[in-house]
């Protein structure tokens, strides 16, 4: 006998549920725009470590799409000698996960915000050393070498 849970459909969180969870977990990230049940945008500061800068980010969530995170301030800088910033999507948003890793049955507050904080930490390390220590799916890039 199989479990009926095996075939249970994945529950999707509503934008209201996402907004509530974010307000509890990350009160510094405030809703700046909400369009009924289709889109919500949070803006606020993230500080990856006590020694890190404060980064103002925006997180945009549209129903049935992965969250999109952008750093608004300070402007991210390409390290001298590097051709580009590592782990950015073509639209300039942060590359935080591989395809399929995030779905609408996850809370943005419990996944995307910690991933963005980790990304910013690895950006700071990369800025100082030239090595991207955050892993990812771009092993052909020089900053991913471990030597």
Backbone as a printed PyTorch tensor [residue, N CA C, xyz], in Angstrom:
tensor([[[  0.8240,  -1.1730,   0.0000],
         [  0.0000,   0.0000,   0.0000],
         [  0.8720,   1.2410,   0.0000]],

        [[  0.5690,   2.1260,  -0.9320],
         [  1.3250,   3.3740,  -1.0260],
         [  0.6520,   4.4540,  -0.2080]],

        [[  1.4210,   5.4100,   0.1010],
         [  0.9070,   6.5480,   0.8580],
         [  0.2000,   7.5140,  -0.0870]],

        [[ -0.9280,   8.0240,   0.3300],
         [ -1.6480,   8.9910,  -0.4900],
         [ -0.9030,  10.3160,  -0.5340]],

        [[  0.0220,  10.5450,   0.3930],
         [  0.8020,  11.7760,   0.4120],
         [  1.7520,  11.8350,  -0.7820]],

        [[  2.1200,  10.6830,  -1.3100],
         [  3.0450,  10.6340,  -2.4130],
         [  2.4890,  11.3870,  -3.6220]],

        [[  1.1950,  11.3490,  -3.7970],
         [  0.5730,  11.9750,  -4.9500],
         [ -0.1190,  13.2900,  -4.5990]],

        [[  0.0970,  13.7440,  -3.3880],
         [ -0.5170,  15.0050,  -2.9710],
         [  0.0740,  16.1610,  -3.7810]],

        [[ -0.7640,  17.0670,  -4.1700],
         [ -0.3340,  18.2280,  -4.9340],
         [  0.3950,  19.2130,  -4.0180]],

        [[  1.4580,  19.8030,  -4.5400],
         [  2.2380,  20.7750,  -3.7770],
         [  1.3870,  22.0150,  -3.5080]],

        [[  1.2880,  22.4210,  -2.2610],
         [  0.5350,  23.6180,  -1.8980],
         [  1.3340,  24.8510,  -2.2750]],

        [[  0.6790,  25.8210,  -2.8570],
         [  1.3020,  27.0910,  -3.1990],
         [  0.8820,  28.1360,  -2.1820]],

        [[  1.8540,  28.9150,  -1.7110],
         [  1.5430,  29.9750,  -0.7730],
         [  1.0290,  31.1910,  -1.5320]],

        [[  0.0310,  31.8520,  -0.9770],
         [ -0.5020,  33.0680,  -1.5760],
         [  0.4610,  34.2200,  -1.2940]],

        [[  0.2820,  35.3120,  -1.9940],
         [  1.1140,  36.4870,  -1.7250],
         [  0.8530,  37.0440,  -0.3350]],

        [[ -0.3870,  36.9320,   0.1350],
         [ -0.6780,  37.3670,   1.5110],
         [  0.0980,  36.5280,   2.5210]],

        [[  0.1610,  35.2110,   2.3080],
         [  0.9240,  34.3370,   3.2070],
         [  2.4170,  34.6700,   3.1230]],

        [[  2.9070,  34.9130,   1.8960],
         [  4.3140,  35.2950,   1.7320],
         [  4.6050,  36.6120,   2.4580]],

        [[  3.6930,  37.5850,   2.3160],
         [  3.8830,  38.8930,   2.9520],
         [  3.8840,  38.7690,   4.4700]],

        [[  2.9820,  37.9720,   4.9970],
         [  2.9330,  37.8040,   6.4530],
         [  4.2180,  37.1540,   6.9650]],

        [[  4.6560,  36.0810,   6.3290],
         [  5.8750,  35.3830,   6.7720],
         [  7.0810,  36.3150,   6.6960]],

        [[  7.1440,  37.1260,   5.6340],
         [  8.2620,  38.0640,   5.5120],
         [  8.2160,  39.0950,   6.6360]],

        [[  7.0270,  39.5920,   6.9710],
         [  6.9150,  40.6190,   8.0170],
         [  7.3520,  40.0790,   9.3800]],

        [[  7.1670,  38.7900,   9.5970],
         [  7.5770,  38.1770,  10.8570],
         [  9.0700,  37.8850,  10.8660]],

        [[  9.5730,  37.3040,   9.7760],
         [ 10.9740,  36.8730,   9.7250],
         [ 11.9450,  38.0120,   9.4290]],

        [[ 11.5380,  38.9590,   8.5960],
         [ 12.4190,  40.0440,   8.1600],
         [ 11.6480,  41.3640,   8.2060]],

        [[ 11.3750,  41.9010,   9.3920],
         [ 10.5640,  43.1140,   9.4970],
         [ 11.1860,  44.3310,   8.8140]],

        [[ 12.4770,  44.2980,   8.5480],
         [ 13.1310,  45.4080,   7.8570],
         [ 12.8570,  45.4340,   6.3650]],

        [[ 12.3210,  44.3460,   5.8400],
         [ 11.9400,  44.3090,   4.4240],
         [ 10.4630,  44.6700,   4.3430]],

        [[ 10.1810,  45.7980,   3.7700],
         [  8.8110,  46.3290,   3.7300],
         [  8.1920,  46.1760,   2.3510]],

        [[  6.9160,  45.8950,   2.3230],
         [  6.1830,  45.8230,   1.0650],
         [  6.1090,  47.2290,   0.4870]],

        [[  6.5800,  47.3860,  -0.7400],
         [  6.5080,  48.6920,  -1.3940],
         [  5.4730,  48.6970,  -2.5060]],

        [[  5.1040,  47.5100,  -2.9770],
         [  4.0920,  47.4320,  -4.0230],
         [  3.4160,  46.0760,  -3.9490]],

        [[  2.1220,  46.0880,  -4.0500],
         [  1.3750,  44.8410,  -4.1120],
         [  0.2150,  45.0280,  -5.0740]],

        [[  0.1610,  44.1890,  -6.0790],
         [ -0.9110,  44.2390,  -7.0550],
         [ -1.7910,  43.0100,  -6.8810]],

        [[ -2.8170,  43.2000,  -6.1030],
         [ -3.7630,  42.1160,  -5.8100],
         [ -3.0320,  40.8120,  -5.5650]],

        [[ -3.3650,  39.7970,  -6.3300],
         [ -2.7300,  38.4850,  -6.1150],
         [ -1.7170,  38.1440,  -7.1970]],

        [[ -1.1760,  39.1710,  -7.8950],
         [ -0.2510,  38.8470,  -8.9740],
         [  1.2070,  39.2090,  -8.6980]],

        [[  1.4690,  40.1990,  -7.8360],
         [  2.8500,  40.6200,  -7.6230],
         [  3.0000,  41.3300,  -6.2820]],

        [[  4.1740,  41.1310,  -5.6780],
         [  4.5200,  41.8540,  -4.4560],
         [  6.0080,  42.1850,  -4.5260]],

        [[  6.3700,  43.3630,  -4.0120],
         [  7.7690,  43.7910,  -3.9900],
         [  8.1100,  44.2520,  -2.5800]],

        [[  9.2140,  43.7320,  -2.0670],
         [  9.7420,  44.1630,  -0.7730],
         [ 11.0320,  44.9370,  -1.0210]],

        [[ 11.3040,  45.9250,  -0.1910],
         [ 12.5680,  46.6540,  -0.2410],
         [ 13.0530,  46.8170,   1.1950]],

        [[ 14.3350,  46.6040,   1.3870],
         [ 14.9130,  46.7610,   2.7090],
         [ 16.3880,  46.4200,   2.6990]],

        [[ 16.9710,  46.4260,   3.8890],
         [ 18.4030,  46.1880,   4.0160],
         [ 18.7130,  44.7720,   4.4790]],

        [[ 19.8080,  44.2640,   3.9410],
         [ 20.3710,  42.9810,   4.3600],
         [ 21.8400,  43.2340,   4.6830]],

        [[ 22.2890,  42.7100,   5.8050],
         [ 23.6960,  42.8010,   6.1800],
         [ 24.1860,  41.3680,   6.3880]],

        [[ 24.9870,  40.8470,   5.4510],
         [ 25.4030,  39.4390,   5.5190],
         [ 26.1500,  39.0450,   6.7860]],

        [[ 27.0340,  39.9190,   7.2680],
         [ 27.7720,  39.6650,   8.5110],
         [ 27.8430,  40.9760,   9.2820]],

        [[ 28.1760,  40.9250,  10.5590],
         [ 28.3040,  42.1710,  11.3300],
         [ 29.3610,  43.1270,  10.7730]],

        [[ 30.3280,  42.6150,  10.0260],
         [ 31.3720,  43.4560,   9.4420],
         [ 31.0370,  43.9130,   8.0270]],

        [[ 29.9440,  43.4210,   7.4820],
         [ 29.5440,  43.7320,   6.1080],
         [ 28.8700,  45.0870,   6.0210]],

        [[ 28.8070,  45.5730,   4.7750],
         [ 27.9950,  46.7520,   4.4920],
         [ 26.5300,  46.3600,   4.6050]],

        [[ 25.6730,  47.3590,   4.7300],
         [ 24.2380,  47.1390,   4.5920],
         [ 23.9080,  47.3060,   3.1170]],

        [[ 23.2070,  46.3490,   2.5710],
         [ 22.8030,  46.3830,   1.1730],
         [ 21.2960,  46.5790,   1.1030]],

        [[ 20.8690,  47.5710,   0.3480],
         [ 19.4470,  47.7500,   0.0970],
         [ 19.0890,  46.9000,  -1.1050]],

        [[ 18.1260,  46.0120,  -0.9040],
         [ 17.7100,  45.0940,  -1.9620],
         [ 16.2230,  45.2470,  -2.2320]],

        [[ 15.8380,  44.8360,  -3.4240],
         [ 14.4190,  44.6870,  -3.7340],
         [ 14.1950,  43.2270,  -4.0880]],

        [[ 13.0830,  42.7110,  -3.6120],
         [ 12.6980,  41.3280,  -3.9060],
         [ 11.3090,  41.3890,  -4.5250]],

        [[ 11.2060,  40.9230,  -5.7430],
         [  9.9440,  40.9500,  -6.4770],
         [  9.4630,  39.5130,  -6.6610]],

        [[  8.2240,  39.2850,  -6.2730],
         [  7.6300,  37.9620,  -6.4200],
         [  6.3350,  38.0880,  -7.2090]],

        [[  6.2780,  37.4020,  -8.3170],
         [  5.0520,  37.2980,  -9.1180],
         [  4.5440,  35.8680,  -8.9780]],

        [[  3.2550,  35.7160,  -8.9230],
         [  2.6910,  34.3720,  -8.8190],
         [  3.2520,  33.4870,  -9.9170]],

        [[  3.6480,  32.2980,  -9.5380],
         [  4.1570,  31.2570, -10.4290],
         [  5.5010,  31.5690, -11.0640]],

        [[  6.2340,  32.5450, -10.5170],
         [  7.5800,  32.8430, -10.9790],
         [  8.5170,  32.8190,  -9.7840]],

        [[  9.7830,  32.5870, -10.0430],
         [ 10.7800,  32.6370,  -8.9760],
         [ 10.9840,  34.0780,  -8.5360]],

        [[ 11.2980,  34.2910,  -7.2820],
         [ 11.5810,  35.6540,  -6.8120],
         [ 12.7900,  36.2340,  -7.5440]],

        [[ 12.7630,  37.5350,  -7.7100],
         [ 13.8400,  38.2560,  -8.3870],
         [ 14.4350,  39.2300,  -7.3870]],

        [[ 15.7390,  39.1200,  -7.1530],
         [ 16.4240,  39.9700,  -6.1720],
         [ 17.4160,  40.8670,  -6.8900]],

        [[ 17.3520,  42.1460,  -6.5610],
         [ 18.2820,  43.1370,  -7.1080],
         [ 18.8890,  43.9410,  -5.9610]],

        [[ 20.1510,  44.2800,  -6.1080],
         [ 20.8170,  45.1470,  -5.1410],
         [ 20.6410,  46.5790,  -5.6370]],

        [[ 20.0050,  47.4050,  -4.8120],
         [ 19.7490,  48.7970,  -5.1770],
         [ 20.8780,  49.7270,  -4.7320]],

        [[ 21.4650,  49.4070,  -3.5570],
         [ 22.5190,  50.2530,  -3.0060],
         [ 23.3370,  49.4550,  -2.0010]],

        [[ 24.6300,  49.5770,  -1.9260],
         [ 25.4850,  50.2950,  -2.8490],
         [ 25.5700,  49.5590,  -4.1810]],

        [[ 26.0160,  50.2690,  -5.1920],
         [ 26.1440,  49.6600,  -6.5140],
         [ 27.2150,  48.5660,  -6.4490]],

        [[ 26.8860,  47.3900,  -6.9700],
         [ 27.8640,  46.3040,  -7.0000],
         [ 28.9470,  46.6480,  -8.0200]],

        [[ 30.1940,  46.3720,  -7.6640],
         [ 31.3220,  46.7460,  -8.5160],
         [ 32.0400,  45.5010,  -9.0270]],

        [[ 32.4430,  45.5840, -10.2750],
         [ 33.2600,  44.5200, -10.8640],
         [ 34.6650,  44.6640, -10.3230]],

        [[ 35.1980,  43.5630,  -9.8610],
         [ 36.5530,  43.5480,  -9.3110],
         [ 37.5550,  43.8570, -10.4120]],

        [[ 38.5970,  44.5990, -10.0780],
         [ 39.6250,  44.9090, -11.0750],
         [ 40.1710,  43.6210, -11.6720]],

        [[ 40.2350,  43.5770, -12.9830],
         [ 40.7450,  42.3980, -13.6830],
         [ 39.6770,  41.3710, -14.0220]],

        [[ 38.4890,  41.5250, -13.4730],
         [ 37.3890,  40.5910, -13.7730],
         [ 36.5450,  41.1730, -14.9040]],

        [[ 36.0580,  40.3180, -15.7900],
         [ 35.2620,  40.8430, -16.8980],
         [ 33.8480,  41.2780, -16.4810]],

        [[ 33.2800,  40.5840, -15.5110],
         [ 31.9110,  40.8700, -15.0740],
         [ 31.7430,  40.4680, -13.6200]],

        [[ 30.6040,  40.8210, -13.0640],
         [ 30.2340,  40.3170, -11.7400],
         [ 29.8450,  38.8500, -11.8670]],

        [[ 30.2120,  38.0280, -10.9020],
         [ 29.8220,  36.6170, -10.9670],
         [ 28.3700,  36.4190, -10.5340]],

        [[ 27.7730,  35.3920, -11.0530],
         [ 26.4510,  34.9280, -10.6300],
         [ 25.3510,  35.9730, -10.6890]],

        [[ 25.2820,  36.6530, -11.8170],
         [ 24.1500,  37.5250, -12.1030],
         [ 23.3890,  36.9330, -13.2730]],

        [[ 22.0870,  37.0620, -13.2330],
         [ 21.2810,  36.6700, -14.3780],
         [ 21.4410,  37.7230, -15.4710]],

        [[ 21.0230,  37.3970, -16.6720],
         [ 21.1920,  38.3250, -17.7870],
         [ 20.4430,  39.6400, -17.5770]],

        [[ 19.3990,  39.6360, -16.7320],
         [ 18.6360,  40.8640, -16.4660],
         [ 19.2180,  41.6820, -15.3050]],

        [[ 20.3370,  41.2280, -14.7380],
         [ 20.9840,  41.9480, -13.6520],
         [ 20.5580,  41.5240, -12.2620]],

        [[ 19.5920,  40.6290, -12.1500],
         [ 19.1800,  40.1200, -10.8350],
         [ 20.1930,  39.0730, -10.3610]],

        [[ 20.1870,  38.8360,  -9.0410],
         [ 21.1370,  37.8810,  -8.4630],
         [ 20.7810,  36.4600,  -8.8680]],

        [[ 21.7910,  35.6780,  -9.2170],
         [ 21.6150,  34.2530,  -9.5250],
         [ 21.7550,  33.5110,  -8.1960]],

        [[ 20.6210,  33.0700,  -7.6550],
         [ 20.6070,  32.5170,  -6.3010],
         [ 20.4250,  31.0090,  -6.2400]],

        [[ 19.9200,  30.4010,  -7.2980],
         [ 19.6390,  28.9620,  -7.2490],
         [ 19.5510,  28.4080,  -8.6580]],

        [[ 19.6130,  27.0970,  -8.7530],
         [ 19.4570,  26.4520, -10.0480],
         [ 17.9680,  26.2910, -10.3610]],

        [[ 17.6770,  26.1130, -11.6200],
         [ 16.2870,  25.9640, -12.0500],
         [ 15.6260,  24.8030, -11.3100]],

        [[ 14.4250,  25.0580, -10.8280],
         [ 13.6620,  24.0310, -10.1270],
         [ 13.9040,  23.9600,  -8.6320]],

        [[ 14.8980,  24.6850,  -8.1330],
         [ 15.2040,  24.6370,  -6.7040],
         [ 14.1930,  25.4260,  -5.8750]],

        [[ 13.6140,  26.4610,  -6.4680],
         [ 12.5970,  27.2480,  -5.7750],
         [ 11.2520,  27.0040,  -6.4370]],

        [[ 10.1980,  26.9300,  -5.6200],
         [  8.8260,  26.8160,  -6.1410],
         [  7.9020,  27.5550,  -5.1810]],

        [[  6.6790,  27.7870,  -5.6000],
         [  5.7500,  28.6160,  -4.8260],
         [  5.2410,  27.9420,  -3.5610]],

        [[  5.7040,  26.7420,  -3.2780],
         [  5.4040,  26.0890,  -2.0110],
         [  6.4690,  26.3780,  -0.9590]],

        [[  7.3840,  27.2810,  -1.2710],
         [  8.4280,  27.7070,  -0.3350],
         [  8.1960,  29.1690,   0.0260]],

        [[  8.5990,  29.5300,   1.2180],
         [  8.5020,  30.9220,   1.6260],
         [  9.7430,  31.6900,   1.1830]],

        [[  9.5380,  32.8440,   0.6030],
         [ 10.6300,  33.7270,   0.2040],
         [ 11.4790,  34.0890,   1.4190]],

        [[ 10.8410,  34.3250,   2.5480],
         [ 11.5510,  34.7070,   3.7740],
         [ 12.4990,  33.6200,   4.2600]],

        [[ 12.2030,  32.3700,   3.9610],
         [ 13.0140,  31.2550,   4.4530],
         [ 14.0060,  30.7300,   3.4270]],

        [[ 13.8890,  31.1680,   2.1890],
         [ 14.7810,  30.6890,   1.1330],
         [ 15.5040,  31.8460,   0.4750]],

        [[ 14.7700,  32.6830,  -0.2090],
         [ 15.3570,  33.7270,  -1.0410],
         [ 16.1520,  34.7420,  -0.2320]],

        [[ 15.6360,  35.1830,   0.9060],
         [ 16.3670,  36.1860,   1.6920],
         [ 17.6810,  35.5920,   2.2250]],

        [[ 17.6820,  34.4090,   2.8230],
         [ 18.9780,  33.8420,   3.2340],
         [ 19.9230,  33.5870,   2.0580]],

        [[ 19.3730,  33.1580,   0.9180],
         [ 20.2230,  32.9530,  -0.2610],
         [ 20.8280,  34.2760,  -0.7170]],

        [[ 20.0370,  35.3590,  -0.6990],
         [ 20.5490,  36.6690,  -1.1000],
         [ 21.6340,  37.1400,  -0.1280]],

        [[ 21.4280,  36.9110,   1.1530],
         [ 22.4320,  37.2800,   2.1450],
         [ 23.7230,  36.5030,   1.9040]],

        [[ 23.6140,  35.2180,   1.6260],
         [ 24.7990,  34.4050,   1.3340],
         [ 25.4840,  34.8990,   0.0540]],

        [[ 24.6850,  35.2210,  -0.9640],
         [ 25.2440,  35.7350,  -2.2150],
         [ 26.0700,  36.9970,  -1.9280]],

        [[ 25.5330,  37.8940,  -1.1200],
         [ 26.2360,  39.1340,  -0.8000],
         [ 27.5310,  38.8640,  -0.0310]],

        [[ 27.5020,  37.8900,   0.8690],
         [ 28.7180,  37.5010,   1.5790],
         [ 29.7700,  37.0000,   0.5770]],

        [[ 29.3520,  36.1130,  -0.3390],
         [ 30.3010,  35.5770,  -1.3200],
         [ 30.7750,  36.6680,  -2.2850]],

        [[ 29.9320,  37.6400,  -2.5600],
         [ 30.3420,  38.7940,  -3.3650],
         [ 31.4610,  39.5620,  -2.6430]],

        [[ 31.3040,  39.7700,  -1.3410],
         [ 32.3310,  40.4790,  -0.5770],
         [ 33.6520,  39.7090,  -0.5820]],

        [[ 33.5820,  38.3820,  -0.4260],
         [ 34.7940,  37.5570,  -0.4680],
         [ 35.4310,  37.6490,  -1.8510]],

        [[ 34.5990,  37.5370,  -2.8980],
         [ 35.0930,  37.6300,  -4.2730],
         [ 35.7320,  38.9940,  -4.5210]],

        [[ 35.1170,  40.0600,  -4.0230],
         [ 35.6620,  41.4060,  -4.2080],
         [ 37.0520,  41.5270,  -3.5840]],

        [[ 37.2480,  40.8670,  -2.4530],
         [ 38.5280,  40.9420,  -1.7410],
         [ 39.5790,  39.9860,  -2.2980]],

        [[ 39.1490,  38.7960,  -2.7770],
         [ 40.1110,  37.7500,  -3.1360],
         [ 40.1290,  37.3600,  -4.6110]],

        [[ 39.0220,  37.5890,  -5.3120],
         [ 38.9190,  37.1370,  -6.6960],
         [ 38.3470,  35.7410,  -6.8290]],

        [[ 38.0340,  35.0800,  -5.7170],
         [ 37.4980,  33.7180,  -5.7600],
         [ 36.0390,  33.7130,  -5.3290]],

        [[ 35.1990,  33.0950,  -6.1260],
         [ 33.7890,  32.9340,  -5.7740],
         [ 33.6630,  31.6170,  -5.0270]],

        [[ 33.4040,  31.6650,  -3.7310],
         [ 33.3560,  30.4660,  -2.9050],
         [ 31.9400,  29.9420,  -2.7070]],

        [[ 30.9830,  30.5560,  -3.3540],
         [ 29.5810,  30.1950,  -3.1720],
         [ 29.0920,  29.0620,  -4.0400]],

        [[ 29.9700,  28.4320,  -4.7970],
         [ 29.5290,  27.3460,  -5.6700],
         [ 28.7000,  27.8820,  -6.8090]],

        [[ 27.9730,  27.0010,  -7.4320],
         [ 27.1310,  27.4130,  -8.5400],
         [ 27.3590,  26.5660,  -9.7660]],

        [[ 26.7260,  26.9650, -10.8260],
         [ 26.7630,  26.1580, -12.0430],
         [ 27.5780,  26.8060, -13.1500]],

        [[ 28.5970,  27.5410, -12.7780],
         [ 29.4570,  28.1840, -13.7580],
         [ 30.9110,  27.7630, -13.5500]],

        [[ 31.2130,  26.4520, -13.5450],
         [ 32.5760,  26.0060, -13.2250],
         [ 33.6140,  26.4450, -14.2530]],

        [[ 33.1890,  26.8520, -15.4500],
         [ 34.1340,  27.2750, -16.4750],
         [ 34.7170,  28.6610, -16.1880]],

        [[ 34.1110,  29.3910, -15.2710],
         [ 34.5940,  30.7400, -14.9760],
         [ 35.8300,  30.6660, -14.0780]],

        [[ 36.8180,  31.5190, -14.3440],
         [ 38.0870,  31.4560, -13.5980],
         [ 37.9120,  31.6210, -12.0880]],

        [[ 36.9480,  32.4200, -11.6440],
         [ 36.8090,  32.6540, -10.1980],
         [ 36.3300,  31.4170,  -9.4450]],

        [[ 35.9460,  30.3620, -10.1710],
         [ 35.4870,  29.1290,  -9.5180],
         [ 36.6120,  28.1230,  -9.3040]],

        [[ 37.7940,  28.4230,  -9.7880],
         [ 38.9270,  27.5110,  -9.5950],
         [ 39.2380,  27.4200,  -8.1080]],

        [[ 39.6100,  26.2420,  -7.6560],
         [ 39.8930,  26.0600,  -6.2280],
         [ 41.3820,  25.9990,  -5.9160]],

        [[ 42.2380,  26.1680,  -6.9060],
         [ 43.6820,  26.0890,  -6.6580],
         [ 44.2170,  27.3040,  -5.9770]]])
